[in-house]
Amino acid sequence: MPDTMTMHDYSGTEVEVEKLDDAGAGGARLDVEHPDGRRWRLEVSRSGEPEVVTSWRDGELCDVDVPEWLEDNLKRAAGPA
């Protein structure tokens, strides 16, 4: 069963995060879904650095940049380097 958690963007909106599996070197593969229709599948390093595998907007495959609030949350979740 996948691990799920929530994060918040800078405006306080709750964002769903699901850990799909472990990735190499202590990282993880995550699905992140924002209620505004953006969604990312990310490979996240042990230090919290995200790399976009796939992204969507309103269910359509497209390039969606990783926002600063998401990078900040991932780095904070990774803990001290």
ABEGO torsion letter per residue (X at the ends): XBBBBBBBBAAGBBBBBBBABBBBGGBBBBBBBBAAGBBBBBBBBAAGBBBBABBBBGGBBBBBBBBAAAAAAAAAAAEBX
